[in-house]
Amino acid sequence: MVQVYTLPRDPAESARLDEQHQVWKATLDYPELLHPRISLHNYIGLDISAAQYPLVYPSNTSFDVLNILEPVPAKYEGYFDVIHVRLLVLGLVGEQWHTTARILLAMLKPGGFLQWEEADFAHPIYHSGSDDDTTCSALETLTNHALAVSQPTGWLLDESTLLPGFLGLAGFVEVEERVVGSDAVPEWRERFMRIGIKAFEGILRISKFDEGARVRLVKEAEKAVDEGAWGETKFHVVIGRKKA
C-alpha cells in the first residue's frame, strides 16, 4: 500500500469527504447505502488511521484501525456478514488489488456480502457550459496534472473497471456490477465538480507540485465550473458473495 496518504488529513479534507459521501449517496440512490440485496446490521468502520474518525456517531457503530494489506487480525477472520469498501483507488497498486480482494473474502462469514465501490477517475468526460470549449480545457488540464503525478506511484486510477475480475479471481461468487455516472442527479453536478477539484488539488499538494501552478490550475478549474462546465465520472459498484 502507498506509504504516504495521498490526500491531506485535516478538517478541510474531512469536510470534503463528508460532502463527497452525500453526493455519492444521492447518486447511487440506495436508501441505506448498501445494495438492496444486503440486510442491515451493526457497523464497524475500519481505516488505516484513526485521524478522521467522527466524534459523534450512531450507537450501532464503532471504529477500529486496520491495514487491509496486513494479515487479518484473528478477531476479524470470518467475522463480517457484510463488508462495504469505497475508494481505495489512491491506496492500492498492481497486485495489491488482488491481495485486498482475497483478504476481504477472508474477513467475511460464509455467505457474507462484499460491496466495493470505486470511481474511474482516469476517464472523466467533461462538458462545456457554453460554446466555449476553454472551460472544459481548464478541467482537463487539472485532471491531467493530477494523473501525471499519480503515475510514478503506480496508480492507474482506472482499476474500477477491473473490479468484477478481482472479485472473481479471489473466489467471490454471484458477482454483479452496476455502473452509474456521477451526473446521474443533475442538481448535484456542480457540487460533485467542486469536490473533485478539491481532491485533485489535494493530490497535487501532497505530491509537492509547484504551489503557484497548483493555485492557478485550481482557480481556472473553479472558474470553469462557475461558467457551467461539468464532468461525468463513472462509479462502479460491485457486489459479490462468499460461498456458504
C-alpha positions as CSV (number, residue, x, y, z in Angstrom):
1,M,0.0,0.0,0.0
2,V,1.1,3.6,-0.6
3,Q,3.2,4.6,2.5
4,V,2.1,8.2,2.5
5,Y,-1.6,9.1,2.4
6,T,-2.3,10.8,-0.9
7,L,-4.7,13.4,0.4
8,P,-4.5,15.8,3.4
9,R,-5.6,14.7,6.9
10,D,-7.1,17.9,8.2
11,P,-10.6,19.4,9.0
12,A,-11.0,20.8,5.4
13,E,-10.4,17.3,3.9
14,S,-12.8,15.7,6.4
15,A,-15.4,18.2,5.4
16,R,-14.7,17.4,1.7
17,L,-15.1,13.7,2.4
18,D,-18.4,14.2,4.1
19,E,-19.7,16.2,1.2
20,Q,-18.4,13.6,-1.2
21,H,-20.3,11.0,0.8
22,Q,-23.5,12.9,0.4
23,V,-23.0,13.2,-3.4
24,W,-22.2,9.5,-3.7
25,K,-25.2,8.5,-1.6
26,A,-27.6,10.7,-3.7
27,T,-26.1,9.4,-6.9
28,L,-26.4,5.7,-6.1
29,D,-29.8,6.2,-4.5
30,Y,-29.5,3.2,-2.2
31,P,-31.8,4.1,0.8
32,E,-29.4,2.6,3.3
33,L,-26.1,2.9,1.4
34,L,-25.9,-0.8,0.7
35,H,-27.3,-2.7,-2.2
36,P,-31.0,-3.8,-1.6
37,R,-29.9,-7.5,-1.6
38,I,-27.9,-6.8,1.6
39,S,-29.6,-6.7,5.0
40,L,-28.8,-4.1,7.7
41,H,-26.5,-4.8,10.6
42,N,-24.4,-3.2,13.3
43,Y,-21.4,-1.4,11.8
44,I,-17.6,-1.3,12.3
45,G,-15.7,1.5,10.5
46,L,-12.2,0.4,9.5
47,D,-9.4,2.7,8.3
48,I,-5.6,2.6,8.2
49,S,-5.6,5.6,10.5
50,A,-7.9,6.9,13.3
51,A,-7.2,10.5,12.4
52,Q,-10.5,11.2,10.8
53,Y,-13.0,9.2,12.8
54,P,-16.0,11.3,13.8
55,L,-16.5,12.4,17.3
56,V,-20.3,11.7,17.2
57,Y,-21.7,8.5,15.6
58,P,-24.8,6.2,15.9
59,S,-24.9,3.7,18.8
60,N,-24.8,0.8,16.4
61,T,-21.4,1.9,15.0
62,S,-17.8,1.5,16.3
63,F,-14.4,2.1,14.7
64,D,-11.1,0.3,14.5
65,V,-7.7,0.7,12.7
66,L,-6.9,-1.9,10.0
67,N,-4.3,-2.0,7.2
68,I,-6.0,-4.1,4.5
69,L,-2.7,-5.4,3.2
70,E,-1.5,-6.9,6.5
71,P,-2.6,-10.3,7.9
72,V,-6.2,-10.3,9.0
73,P,-6.4,-9.9,12.8
74,A,-7.8,-13.1,14.4
75,K,-10.8,-11.3,15.7
76,Y,-11.9,-10.4,12.1
77,E,-11.3,-13.7,10.4
78,G,-14.7,-14.9,9.1
79,Y,-16.3,-12.2,11.2
80,F,-18.4,-9.9,9.0
81,D,-21.8,-10.5,7.4
82,V,-21.2,-7.5,5.1
83,I,-18.1,-5.5,4.1
84,H,-18.6,-2.2,2.4
85,V,-15.5,-0.7,0.7
86,R,-15.2,2.6,-1.1
87,L,-12.4,4.4,-3.0
88,L,-9.2,2.6,-2.4
89,V,-8.0,3.7,-5.8
90,L,-5.4,6.1,-4.3
91,G,-4.1,3.5,-1.9
92,L,-3.6,0.3,-4.0
93,V,-1.3,-0.5,-6.8
94,G,-0.8,-3.6,-9.0
95,E,-1.1,-6.9,-7.2
96,Q,-2.4,-5.2,-4.1
97,W,-5.8,-5.1,-5.7
98,H,-5.9,-8.9,-5.8
99,T,-4.4,-9.2,-2.3
100,T,-7.1,-6.9,-0.9
101,A,-9.9,-8.9,-2.6
102,R,-8.5,-12.1,-1.0
103,I,-8.2,-10.5,2.4
104,L,-11.7,-9.1,2.3
105,L,-13.0,-12.6,1.4
106,A,-11.2,-14.0,4.4
107,M,-12.9,-11.4,6.7
108,L,-16.4,-12.5,5.6
109,K,-18.6,-15.1,7.1
110,P,-19.6,-17.9,4.7
111,G,-22.5,-16.4,2.7
112,G,-21.4,-12.9,3.5
113,F,-21.5,-10.0,1.0
114,L,-18.9,-7.6,-0.2
115,Q,-19.9,-4.3,-1.7
116,W,-16.9,-2.5,-3.3
117,E,-17.3,0.9,-4.9
118,E,-14.7,2.7,-7.0
119,A,-14.6,5.6,-9.5
120,D,-12.9,5.6,-12.9
121,F,-11.0,8.9,-12.3
122,A,-8.8,8.2,-15.4
123,H,-11.5,8.7,-17.9
124,P,-13.8,11.6,-17.0
125,I,-15.9,13.2,-19.7
126,Y,-16.2,17.0,-19.5
127,H,-19.0,19.1,-20.8
128,S,-18.8,22.8,-21.5
129,G,-21.3,25.1,-20.1
130,S,-21.3,27.2,-23.3
131,D,-20.0,27.1,-26.8
132,D,-16.5,28.0,-25.5
133,D,-14.5,24.8,-25.0
134,T,-11.9,26.6,-22.9
135,T,-14.0,25.7,-19.8
136,C,-13.5,22.0,-20.5
137,S,-9.8,22.6,-21.2
138,A,-9.3,24.0,-17.7
139,L,-10.9,21.0,-16.0
140,E,-9.0,18.6,-18.3
141,T,-5.7,20.3,-17.5
142,L,-6.2,20.0,-13.8
143,T,-7.2,16.3,-14.2
144,N,-4.2,15.5,-16.4
145,H,-1.7,17.0,-14.0
146,A,-3.2,15.0,-11.1
147,L,-3.0,11.9,-13.2
148,A,0.6,12.7,-14.2
149,V,1.8,13.0,-10.6
150,S,0.0,9.7,-9.8
151,Q,1.7,7.6,-12.5
152,P,5.1,7.3,-10.8
153,T,3.4,5.7,-7.7
154,G,1.8,3.0,-9.9
155,W,-1.8,4.4,-9.7
156,L,-3.7,4.0,-12.9
157,L,-6.9,5.4,-11.5
158,D,-9.0,3.2,-13.7
159,E,-8.8,0.0,-11.7
160,S,-12.5,0.4,-11.0
161,T,-13.2,-1.1,-14.4
162,L,-11.4,-4.3,-13.3
163,L,-13.2,-4.9,-10.0
164,P,-15.5,-7.7,-11.1
165,G,-12.4,-9.7,-12.2
166,F,-10.6,-9.0,-9.0
167,L,-13.5,-10.4,-7.0
168,G,-14.0,-13.4,-9.3
169,L,-10.3,-14.4,-9.1
170,A,-10.4,-14.0,-5.3
171,G,-13.2,-16.6,-5.0
172,F,-16.3,-14.5,-4.7
173,V,-19.5,-15.8,-6.3
174,E,-22.7,-14.1,-7.6
175,V,-20.6,-11.1,-8.6
176,E,-22.6,-8.3,-10.2
177,E,-21.7,-4.8,-11.2
178,R,-23.7,-1.5,-11.6
179,V,-22.1,1.5,-13.3
180,V,-23.6,4.9,-12.8
181,G,-22.4,8.3,-14.0
182,S,-21.6,10.9,-11.3
183,D,-24.0,13.3,-13.2
184,A,-27.0,11.0,-12.7
185,V,-28.6,13.5,-10.4
186,P,-28.3,16.9,-12.3
187,E,-28.7,19.1,-9.2
188,W,-25.6,17.5,-7.7
189,R,-23.4,18.1,-10.7
190,E,-21.8,21.4,-9.6
191,R,-21.3,20.1,-6.0
192,F,-19.5,17.0,-7.3
193,M,-17.3,19.0,-9.6
194,R,-16.2,21.2,-6.7
195,I,-15.5,18.2,-4.5
196,G,-13.4,16.7,-7.4
197,I,-11.4,19.9,-7.8
198,K,-10.6,19.8,-4.1
199,A,-9.5,16.2,-4.4
200,F,-7.2,16.9,-7.3
201,E,-5.8,19.9,-5.5
202,G,-5.1,17.7,-2.5
203,I,-3.2,15.2,-4.7
204,L,-1.1,18.0,-6.2
205,R,-0.4,19.5,-2.8
206,I,0.7,16.2,-1.2
207,S,2.9,15.4,-4.3
208,K,4.8,18.7,-3.8
209,F,3.5,20.1,-7.1
210,D,4.6,23.7,-7.7
211,E,2.4,25.8,-5.5
212,G,2.0,28.7,-7.9
213,A,1.0,26.4,-10.7
214,R,-1.3,24.4,-8.4
215,V,-3.1,27.5,-7.3
216,R,-3.5,28.7,-10.9
217,L,-4.9,25.4,-12.1
218,V,-7.4,25.2,-9.3
219,K,-8.6,28.8,-9.9
220,E,-9.1,28.1,-13.6
221,A,-11.0,24.9,-12.9
222,E,-13.2,26.6,-10.3
223,K,-13.9,29.4,-12.8
224,A,-14.9,26.8,-15.4
225,V,-17.4,25.3,-13.0
226,D,-18.7,28.9,-12.3
227,E,-19.3,29.2,-16.0
228,G,-21.3,26.0,-16.1
229,A,-18.8,23.3,-17.1
230,W,-19.3,19.9,-15.5
231,G,-17.9,16.4,-15.8
232,E,-19.0,12.8,-15.6
233,T,-17.1,10.1,-13.8
234,K,-18.3,6.5,-13.8
235,F,-19.0,5.0,-10.4
236,H,-18.5,1.2,-10.4
237,V,-20.5,-0.7,-7.7
238,V,-19.6,-4.3,-7.5
239,I,-21.0,-6.9,-5.1
240,G,-20.0,-10.4,-4.5
241,R,-20.7,-13.2,-2.0
242,K,-18.5,-15.6,-0.2
243,K,-19.6,-19.2,-0.8
244,A,-21.8,-20.5,2.1
